[in-house]
Amino acid sequence: MDIQIDHNNPRKMTKVFKALGDGTRQEILHLLEDQQYTVGEIVAKFNLSQPTISRHLSVLKEADLVVDQRRGQNVIYRLNDRALASSMRQFFGQFRSCQEVMR
């Protein structure tokens, strides 16, 4: 398998790892892996304020790890699993020691 690294956009990988580097954001990604949630539903799962959760979601969205969609008054968030998998393949695929594991 030949992995293509986007060397024209190194900031993208930095955004992904910044997003993944926070425990709360990791928990949000795990939560969204099983189903879609509104911001309010996500807030209800954490002991954090709505603005704090919104900031975490903004970082995840900026890294393209979550996608949002407006439905009436609500914004629904879901995991962008294709982008998450692609980012991990791009990053780890550049290391020979990881390439065999990724096959």
Secondary structure, DSSP 8 states (H G I E B T S, - for coil): ------TT-HHHHHHHHHHHTSHHHHHHHHHHHH--EEHHHHHHTSSS-HHHHHHHHHHHHHTTSEEEEEETTEEEEEE-HHHHHHHHHHHHTTSHHHHTTT-
